Amino acid sequence: MKNAYKDCRPYRTKDNSEIRELLHPANNSSLKNQSLAEARVATGEKTRCHFHKQSEEIYFILKGKGRMFIDNTSFDVTAGDSILIAPSALHCIENSGSCTLVFLCCCAPAYQHDDTYFINDKKQPGSAL
């Protein structure tokens, strides 16, 4: 199975990142248990802090640099870094570089809008920024 990048239309997720579903069971593949997307965060932007009850995520940074927030920790990320985000971990990523932050996001089970939750009544990662 092969999908062409040009055929994967970008859209905004609930956390406000721009993604392209490269492989997703509901859209363009025979996958059953995971999805693969390219995500982009513009210079100076930050995704909205959220968590997934079901999905475990892996981010792989392709281009740029940023600051990753997971629960009560934060750390710098750059091209070549891999980040594991466990289910129910509150997380967001901020572009701290001078170009668009680009990363791959692998979700298992596959990404779904309905599995994206926001916490408004507790301190969110990076809220002191």
C-alpha positions as CSV (number, residue, x, y, z in Angstrom):
1,M,0.0,0.0,0.0
2,K,1.3,3.4,-0.9
3,N,-0.1,6.9,-0.4
4,A,1.3,10.0,-2.1
5,Y,2.0,13.0,0.1
6,K,0.3,15.3,-2.4
7,D,-3.0,13.4,-2.0
8,C,-3.1,13.9,1.7
9,R,-5.0,17.1,2.4
10,P,-4.0,19.1,5.5
11,Y,-6.5,20.0,8.2
12,R,-6.6,21.4,11.7
13,T,-6.9,19.1,14.6
14,K,-8.7,20.0,17.9
15,D,-5.3,21.0,19.4
16,N,-4.8,23.5,16.6
17,S,-1.9,21.8,14.8
18,E,-2.0,21.3,11.1
19,I,-1.8,17.7,10.1
20,R,-1.9,15.4,7.1
21,E,-3.1,11.9,7.7
22,L,-0.5,9.9,5.8
23,L,-2.0,6.6,6.8
24,H,-5.2,6.2,8.7
25,P,-7.7,3.3,8.9
26,A,-10.7,5.5,8.3
27,N,-9.4,7.4,5.3
28,N,-6.7,6.0,3.1
29,S,-5.4,2.6,4.2
30,S,-6.1,-0.9,5.4
31,L,-4.4,-0.2,8.8
32,K,-6.4,-1.5,11.8
33,N,-4.5,-0.4,14.9
34,Q,-2.6,2.8,14.3
35,S,-2.3,6.0,12.3
36,L,0.6,8.1,10.9
37,A,0.4,11.8,10.3
38,E,2.7,14.7,9.6
39,A,2.1,17.7,11.9
40,R,3.1,21.3,11.6
41,V,3.3,24.1,14.2
42,A,4.1,27.6,12.9
43,T,6.9,29.7,14.4
44,G,5.9,31.1,17.8
45,E,2.8,28.9,18.0
46,K,1.9,26.2,20.5
47,T,-0.7,23.4,20.3
48,R,-3.5,23.4,22.8
49,C,-2.8,21.2,25.8
50,H,-4.8,18.0,25.7
51,F,-4.7,14.3,26.3
52,H,-6.0,11.1,24.7
53,K,-7.7,8.4,26.9
54,Q,-7.0,5.7,24.4
55,S,-4.1,6.6,22.1
56,E,-0.4,6.2,22.8
57,E,1.5,8.6,20.6
58,I,5.0,8.9,19.3
59,Y,6.3,12.2,17.9
60,F,9.4,12.1,15.7
61,I,10.8,15.6,15.0
62,L,11.7,16.1,11.3
63,K,12.5,19.8,11.2
64,G,12.8,22.8,13.5
65,K,13.0,22.9,17.3
66,G,10.5,23.3,20.1
67,R,9.6,22.7,23.7
68,M,7.6,19.6,24.6
69,F,5.3,19.7,27.7
70,I,4.1,16.3,29.2
71,D,2.3,16.4,32.5
72,N,4.6,18.3,34.9
73,T,7.8,18.1,32.8
74,S,9.1,20.1,29.8
75,F,12.2,19.7,27.6
76,D,13.6,21.0,24.4
77,V,13.2,18.9,21.2
78,T,14.9,19.2,17.8
79,A,15.2,17.3,14.5
80,G,15.9,13.6,15.1
81,D,14.3,13.4,18.6
82,S,11.6,10.9,19.4
83,I,9.0,11.5,22.1
84,L,6.7,8.9,23.7
85,I,3.3,10.3,25.0
86,A,1.4,7.8,27.2
87,P,-2.4,7.6,27.1
88,S,-3.9,10.2,29.5
89,A,-0.7,12.2,29.6
90,L,-1.5,15.9,29.3
91,H,0.7,17.3,26.6
92,C,1.4,20.1,24.1
93,I,4.3,21.3,21.9
94,E,5.6,24.8,21.3
95,N,7.6,25.9,18.3
96,S,10.6,27.8,19.8
97,G,12.5,28.0,16.6
98,S,12.7,30.2,13.5
99,C,11.0,27.9,11.0
100,T,7.9,25.7,11.0
101,L,8.2,22.8,13.4
102,V,7.5,19.6,11.5
103,F,7.1,16.1,13.1
104,L,5.5,12.7,12.5
105,C,2.9,11.5,14.9
106,C,2.1,7.8,15.2
107,C,-1.0,7.0,17.2
108,A,-2.1,3.6,18.4
109,P,-5.0,3.1,18.3
110,A,-5.5,5.5,15.4
111,Y,-6.0,9.2,16.0
112,Q,-9.6,10.3,16.5
113,H,-11.0,13.7,17.3
114,D,-13.3,12.0,19.8
115,D,-10.3,10.8,21.8
116,T,-8.9,14.4,22.3
117,Y,-9.8,16.0,25.6
118,F,-8.9,19.3,27.2
119,I,-8.4,20.2,30.9
120,N,-9.6,23.6,31.8
121,D,-9.7,23.3,35.6
122,K,-6.2,22.3,36.3
123,K,-2.8,23.9,35.5
124,Q,-1.8,23.0,32.0
125,P,1.8,22.2,30.9
126,G,3.6,25.4,29.9
127,S,0.9,27.7,31.4
128,A,3.5,29.7,33.1
129,L,5.0,30.7,29.7
